[in-house]
């Protein structure tokens, strides 16, 4: 983020009453944490994507050969 963008956000926050500033700050914290979580998830998914493709191909082959059966959620 550029210094100008940060300055703009700061001015916008300063124009609010203190209670509203705290509410905005809490929303920003949650939003930034969600973004960080998404970035971690994306990185993990990208690292394992080849493995996921291989497992999906194996599962399709098992189904095509008739060796697969529906998931029994009662056995989990």
Buried (B, 14 or more C-beta within 10 A) or exposed (E): EEEEEEEEEEEEBEEEEEEEBEEBEEEEEEEEEEEEEEEEEEEEEEEEEEEEEEEEEEEEEEEEEEEEEEEEEEEE
